[in-house]
Amino acid sequence: MIVTILDGYVDEPAALGVPPYLSHYVRYIAGAAADAGAEVRYLTVDAWRKEKKTPAGDLLVIIAGALVPGKYLRGTPISYNETQVVASSFPGTVILAGGSAVYGFGEGGGREARSLLGLSSFISHFCSCDADAAVYDYLTKGSFSDRLRTTAEWNRWALKGAFIAREHPDHPNPLICEIETYRGCVRYLNGGCSFCMEPHFGRPVTRETEDIISEVRELSGQGVVNFRLGAQSCFFSYMASGVGMTETPRPNPAAVKELLCGIRTAAPGLKVLHIDNATPAIIAEHPKESRKVAEHIVEYCTPGNVAAFGLESADPDVKEANNLNATAEQAMSAIKLLNEVGNIRGGNGMPHLLPGINLLHGLKGETKRTYKLNFDFLRQIYDGGLTLRRINVRQVLITGGNEKEGWTGKKYHGEFLKLKRRINDEINRPMLKRLVPEGTVLRDVYLEKFDGGASFGRQVGSYPLLVGIPYEAGLERFVDVKITDYGFRSVTGVEYPFPINGATVRALEVLPGIGKRRAQAIAAARPFASFGELEKLIDDKNVSGRLGEFISIGNSD
Ligand code: SF4
């Protein structure tokens, strides 16, 4: 039996699988299939797109779950139409896994998700529970199930599926593996936030520290060097006490330390270790323990780390109507705490640990005032001298007619667009300048795309900054970049140190103060044996002085 996994990428609140990420879903399914004795093959949807050949195999597992598809630098999630094409041409059995198997295909926030009806003649099973368990049951018992994996299966399949990381086109670097620490949300007690399905899993099921470490060890043995502990609703709640009794359990710094320290030992070649989600209410309610957790994150993880806070709305009426997790005041105190502990620049040029803020529009109870309150909240953060790594403003995905239940959906779409513009103009750009001041060198930026005369890349990790280099700098390689300018959500820079003797004229032009005329003169006078020779050529001391901060003059140039 050959099981082929077509990775159409997931992008869910607690699971990312868009390259360079490899989601845990893929690895668990591979592990379950291998455990059942099947031969497992893997291909990404981008690999399939190149020739659009029907994949070989007996069972095809299509993974799709970009519920609110964003803009991706590369690696576009599988669409409804592509799923239809590949599923209808496959001669064997096809199943659909990931969020799309439950909610349909998201086509943008504020819009209705596309239903699965049109796919039902090609797809035998839509996994509404754990796809790995469904695959295992099909292979061992002949029929698909809709059940949760047991803890023993979870651990076994996580280990057995680690081999699939080697098949990913980004292996070994910049590949980054999403690691799950627990499933569910501590707010299951009161139903959780109105838009979220996580509380429906019931009481959170937490993985034992040694089990997570074993998975990391196995992945490390497969050559994986980048990890993100991103698959959980709140990293600060890992092994927290009071789960099941309160929606703000007390964080457990000792358990977090044991986990992070164990991961560092298990993966000696590790390059990146990041986290993702955190609940501001928990941090605000337990500042002492949360500070300790943040300190452990700073000590054992790598810089550029982000704890994404799902505030969703600073409007108290919207919080009330949607049972959101935190007040604006709680979020503010959590933002302050993380800034105090984590806003120290690390070796890769980024601060060690910063908060991100998620705002969600289209919820119940929203009015025009909500937009003002959300903007004012962000303004207060900026004016208070605090730094956010990222502000994510989005609209709810409409599924199954939830608009009828009082959600405002796209009712205030004009206000939504205005808010986004205002945040870009007044917050995002100045915040970026605060985050990475001009002249900062960002290390190990992986170049992924050349478009419109510019090269684009990112560091590996949680919500990496988009970095543009305004000339052709090559692809699929790591470079250090010195920041020269800012967009709304991206920065511009040049390779550092800049190879003055080998660079193209176009690249010379974008150096600070150079421009077309001086670039031509520099190109004509090359090679330079010393900085003094270059200085003589440039008729302006300020410009040549500035240039000295950027360039290298060496034999290799
Ligand atoms: S805090 Fe809210 S959004 Fe986050 S996982 Fe829990 S219910 Fe979902």
Residues whose N, C-alpha, C, O or C-beta is under 5 A from the ligand:
A	BS01	SF4	C185 R187 G192 C193 C196 E198 P199 S233 G310 N325
